[in-house]
C-alpha cells in the first residue's frame, strides 16, 4: 500500500481533527505533525489534541500509525553542552508521541559545532541509548542530512555508524530526498543508490521518507527544498520512491514550499500518483 501525505499544521482549537480533515481532502492517507512549535519548548497538554474525537471520525482513513511526529529543531543530542536539555525534552516528546498512539518520531541527528564529527557522533549514540532506555515503543527515525554547516548524519558512513552502534530495533532512518541529493548521492541513478543502501544494510532501516525536490545542484550541501518537479531532482525520480514496492507501507511525507501563500499538497499528491 502506498502511504503518501504531507507535513500539516497542528494548531488550536482542533489539532488532530483539522490536520486529518485537510490531509484527507488533499488525497493523503498519512501526515506529519509537530507537537508544538519546532523552535520552542512550549507544549500544549496533549489532552487538548482531540484524540478521541479524531479516532471516532478519522482513524479508519488515517490510522494512528500513519501519523509521524517530527522532533523539534532545538534538540541537539550530539552536543555535550546541550545533551541534558536535549535528552529531557526528547524524552517528553517521545512520551507524548507514545501516549497519542503514534509509531514514529523523526529526529535531526544534530551538529558537531566546536567538537569533532567523531566526538559528536559518539555523543549522539550515547544519548540515544539513554533516551531509548527511558521511553517505550516509539521508533526514532534519524533523518538524512544535506551536510550544511557542521551537520552530522550527512553521509552513508555516518548514518551506518549511528545505527550500528545504537543497535536497537527502535532506531531507523528517515530518508529525505532533497537532503540526500544535496549531500552528493545521485538518486536519479535510482538502482545504484538503492544498491548502496542495501550494501550498507540501510534499506530495511528506512521507516519514513521525506519526499522533496531540491533547488540545488547535486552535492550542493545547502538544503533548500523545491516543489515537486520544480527542482533539480524531478518528478520521474521522485515517483520511483512512491511506487517502489520496498517502500510500501512506509509514510512518504511532502515538505515542499508554499505555493501562492499556502501549500495545496493535493496538486503534488495527484502529480506523484499519476503514473
Buried (B, 14 or more C-beta within 10 A) or exposed (E): EBBBBBBBEBBEEBBBBBBBBBBBEBBBBBBBBBBBEEEEEEBBEBEEBBBEEBBEBBBEEBBBBBBBBBBBEBBBBBBBEBBEBBBBBBBBBBBBBBBBBBBBBBBBBBBBBEBEBEBBBBBBBBBBBBBBEEBEEBBBBBBBBBBBEBBBBBBBEBBBBBBEBBEBEBBBBBBBBBBBBBBBBBBBEBEEBBEEBEEBEBBEBBBBBBBBBBBBEBBBBBBBBBBBBBBBBBBEBBBBBBEBEEBEEBBBBBBBBEEEEEBEBBBBBEBBEEE
